[in-house]
Amino acid sequence: MTGWIGGLQVRRTDRGQTPIADFLCTSCGTHRRITGRDKVTDYLRDNPTTAHRATCSANQKGTP
């Protein structure tokens, strides 16, 4: 990886083909990594980008 791009990225490992989901919020710096077929499927079903918007510290009113 040459740089950090915010959002959701899903990829597989070379060995074993294990799915990995990475979520990065560039506004507040939150990073979350999920591994495993079932866990990634459940995580994506919950729509992590929209769910994080409600709790993102950068979007909270009254914070500098």
N, C-alpha and C positions, 0 to 999 in steps of 0.2 A: 504494500500500500504506500503510495507516494505522498498522500496528503489526506487530511480529514475533510470529508464532505458530510454535512448533516443529513439526517433523514434515516431511512430504513434500508438496510442492505441484507439480502439473503444469499448465502453461498454454500458450497459444499467443500469438504476437505478432499484432498487428493486421495488419501488412503481411507478406505472404508465408506466414503461418500456420506459422512454425517452432516446433516444440514446445520448451519450456524446463522442466526439472525442477530445483527448488530443494529442498535438504535442509538443515534447521537443527536442531541438537541444542541444546536450551535448557539442558541440564546442563553441558556443557563449552564451548559456543559454536562448535562446528564448523559451518561453512557450506560447502556444495558446490553449484555450479551446472553443469548439463549442458545443452548445446543441440544440436539436430539430431535428426531423426526416428530414425535408426539408433542413435545414442548413447543417447538417452533410453530407447528400447526395451530395449537391453542393460542399462542401469543399473537399470531397474525389474525386469527379469527376475532380477537378482542380489539383490533385496530389500534395499535399502540400510539400512533401519531396523534390521533384525535383524543385519545384518553390522556395523553401527556399534556396537551394544550390546557386542559382544565386545571392541572396542578403545577404548571410551569412557574417557577419563581420569577422569571423575567416578565411574565404576563400579568402578575398580580398588581392590582392598583395600590398605590401608596408606597411602592418601593422605588428607590432611586435608580 
